[in-house]
Each structure stands twice: as structure tokens, then as C-alpha cells.
């Protein structure tokens, strides 16, 4: 059974609708997303102990905050602060942009990236380089890679050309619409997403080297031309909305940081994908020769109630969760 056939019949995956951040202290993250980004808290409460047990931390407890753009029903951020879940390490600790492993960043759109950068610096978020204007195929953007508490990294993106459509709600931060992973080999990562999960390619881009001068990754200008860039954006239905961006930097291969990628470690722990047919997905993935990182488990996930949730690891360690609500199952 091919992934395409399985996606069309036994299971269906949609783009991710939330990113889970495990934090030491929720307050600086709330200041970023709510105080600065204009988002709202949709839910606050206890983390289901069954989820923590499924993550390998029985007896742990925690609190969570579900954050959202006030006008959007997707692209959420869920903060988790855990107690008794040790040992907990930093995901992608002391990382450079070219180090592979785990989830690298969350992408949000802004109207004026320079103005937003000044506000973020006042909150102690700092970039690897100043905002950089560059062309992504036919799109012109100005982008800033910024890192804050718990090694959470955001890509703040201002569209330069053509005009941005479908974002009339944009004021401060948009919803999270894309998330990047630094991978050792784009083709290997693509084989997992496309051939196993049935994702479609939404966009591809390749450059043999950065232009001279400052660059998005903060690489030394004298070496920038020796560092290539390969990008491939994938999504179950080929959209750039809840999509995954696979990024490799030939010529600047760094450390492999996949060992601590995923919960309950600090930082960008997982992306969650609404799925119809979680049990069928589990069977399909195992038949394709991929082990489950976490078998289907029943947990409470606000605001959905009880869901069936499983986890997989991408080739470079990113922890991905797929959940089915009673509504999706019906």
C-alpha cells in the first residue's frame, strides 16, 4: 500500500495546527506571544498525567497554556511547564543555524520586521544576524531568525513582494504557519515525509551559496559564498499552512543535535497534526519499516477532550505527534 493510497483511504493527515514548547517559566513566553504578539490565552490547565506517562515520565505533573491568534483556529502554540519530569535537557542547546536535529524554528508573519525586532530585543530575544532581505524563488521577504528563553527560535517574516494575500488579520504576529527542521540530507528527510506519510511538495529552492555580506544564518561573510542552501517545504495537501520546511546547508554541516529532540526536554518539543485514522497510520508506518516513537495512546488534549495520539521521529530526530479527535474519527 503506497503512502498516497493510505492517505486517501485509511488515514488522512492535515497540516500541523499547534507547536508544543516545554519551558522553565511561562512568563517570558507569554510576554512574547500575548503581550508583544497580540495573541490570547485560549486555555490554561493541568497537563494530562497520561500524556506525561506516555512520554516516559510517569509521576510527573504540569501546567499548560494554549495560545492563539485571536482571529485564527489553527497555528497555535502550547506552553508546558513540568514538575518532576527530569532529567530534562535543552533541545538544540548552544546551537548554530547549520546544526541538524529536532525542530529549528516556528514561522510567523509580521508587517514590519525591523520594528518588531526592536520590540523583541527589549524582551531579551536576540537574532543571529540583523533582519535580512532575500528572494525565495519568486517571493521577496525580509526575515529575522531570533532566539529567546529555552532556546525557542522564531522566524519573523515580512513579505516584500508580491503582496501578501489571506492575512488581512495580521497586526502583530500572525498564526504559526510553517516550521523548519535543519536536516543532514534533504532527500532522505523528504523520503520520510513524502513516501511514508504521503506529504506533497509545496515549494523547493536551492542556491549554491549565500550572497557576499550579511546573511540569514549569521555565517561569516568571508565564508558565506561557500555555504549552500537547500529548502523543501512539504505539507499533506501541498499547502504552506501548517507546513514543514526541510533545510540543509551544504558546506556548513554542523553538529547532530537529534539526541534530545522531543519531549519532555526544554524548547520546541513537537508539532501536532490533526489526523483521521490514527490506528491505520500506526499500522502503515510500521509496515513501511519505521518504528513508532510512541504508540497510540488515549490522552486529554484541551479543547478537544480525549484524543488518540501517537508520535513518530523524523530522520533527523524531530518528534511529531498525530492526534485524532472523536469528531475526526466520526
Secondary structure, 3 states (H helix, E strand, C coil): CCHHHHHHCCCEEEEEEEEEEECCCHHHHHHHHHHHCCEEEEEEEECCHHHHHHCCCCCCEEEEEEEEECCCCCCEEEEEEEECCCCCCECCCCCCCCCECCCCEEEEECCCHHHHHHHHHHCCCEECCCCEEEEECCEEEEEEEEECHHHCEEEEEEEEECCCCCCCCCCCCCCCCEEEEECCCHHHHHHHHHHHCCCEEEEEEEECCCCCCCCCCCCCCCCHHHCCEEEEEEECCCCCCCEEEEEECCCCCCCECCCCCCCCCEEEEEEEEEEECHHHHHHHHHHCCCCCCEEEEEEEECCCEEEEEEEEECCCCCEEEEEEEHHHHC
